Amino acid sequence: MSAISLYFMFYNFCKIHKALRVTPAMEAGISKMLWEISDICREVKLIAQTLKRLQIISCKRFQRWPVHVNASQPNQNISNLCTTNSLK
């Protein structure tokens, strides 16, 4: 996740704006509570775990099917592409 994304999360969910007297997310009705940095960290961790689990499932699901990656390796399987290093 990029630093810009984290900043926008902080700006819209954590920072109370003087003109609004609430966060922009609360004003828009997206959130009913004032978030803290720890809340954002928890959500980022959950998203990362979910994405990792989805990558593992998709790799196991398609590991028997041949995938044409490039002309030099036409019969490379998806299981070769889904190594444990790429999932960290």
Phi and psi in degrees as a GROMACS rama.xvg file:
@    title "Ramachandran Plot"
@    xaxis  label "Phi"
@    yaxis  label "Psi"
@TYPE xy
-81.6549  161.378  SER-2
-65.3036  -32.4934  ALA-3
-65.9495  -41.6522  ILE-4
-61.9598  -42.5373  SER-5
-64.9865  -37.6723  LEU-6
-65.2181  -43.4332  TYR-7
-63.506  -37.3101  PHE-8
-61.8433  -45.7262  MET-9
-61.6085  -46.8694  PHE-10
-61.7461  -40.9382  TYR-11
-89.5112  -23.5397  ASN-12
-115.041  -23.0472  PHE-13
-108.882  -32.8074  CYS-14
-90.5155  121.464  LYS-15
-81.2465  126.438  ILE-16
-93.8169  139.453  HIS-17
-61.9326  -42.5493  LYS-18
-69.2966  -35.8277  ALA-19
-87.8936  -29.6696  LEU-20
66.4217  10.858  ARG-21
-146.72  179.068  VAL-22
-79.3782  156.63  THR-23
-58.5114  -34.3791  PRO-24
-67.1407  -37.7595  ALA-25
-69.3817  -39.6529  MET-26
-63.2993  -38.1326  GLU-27
-79.8852  -9.15197  ALA-28
83.4779  13.5051  GLY-29
-78.7307  -35.9017  ILE-30
-132.673  145.841  SER-31
-104.112  -6.09896  LYS-32
-124.336  159.36  MET-33
-84.5201  119.255  LEU-34
-80.4457  155.746  TRP-35
-113.703  167.883  GLU-36
-59.1527  -36.8618  ILE-37
-63.2063  -33.0259  SER-38
-65.1327  -41.7634  ASP-39
-64.6569  -42.8295  ILE-40
-61.6315  -41.0006  CYS-41
-63.2376  -43.1984  ARG-42
-65.8002  -40.8322  GLU-43
-62.3897  -41.6316  VAL-44
-63.7897  -42.1846  LYS-45
-64.7399  -40.5763  LEU-46
-64.7831  -42.8084  ILE-47
-62.9622  -41.9778  ALA-48
-64.9663  -40.1706  GLN-49
-65.7136  -44.0472  THR-50
-63.8525  -39.6536  LEU-51
-63.5923  -43.1405  LYS-52
-64.9441  -40.6661  ARG-53
-64.909  -37.4134  LEU-54
-66.4469  -39.3312  GLN-55
-65.7296  -43.5896  ILE-56
-63.4613  -45.5356  ILE-57
-66.0659  -35.3879  SER-58
-66.9598  -42.4095  CYS-59
-68.4289  -34.6074  LYS-60
-68.429  -37.7436  ARG-61
-107.839  14.5312  PHE-62
-69.763  -18.5486  GLN-63
-89.3153  -14.5009  ARG-64
-88.0211  131.701  TRP-65
-71.301  140.757  PRO-66
-124.598  131.155  VAL-67
-87.546  101.627  HIS-68
-81.3272  -52.5833  VAL-69
-155.216  176.247  ASN-70
-67.764  -28.4331  ALA-71
-76.572  -24.0515  SER-72
-132.175  72.8963  GLN-73
-70.1278  -22.2344  PRO-74
-110.994  26.4825  ASN-75
-72.3049  131.075  GLN-76
-83.8157  157.969  ASN-77
-66.1142  -26.7548  ILE-78
-64.4667  -28.8894  SER-79
-71.9239  -29.2887  ASN-80
-78.4  -29.8609  LEU-81
-95.546  71.2957  CYS-82
-85.5017  165.057  THR-83
-66.6858  -26.6453  THR-84
-68.6217  -33.294  ASN-85
-77.0044  -12.5822  SER-86
-96.4647  -2.01301  LEU-87
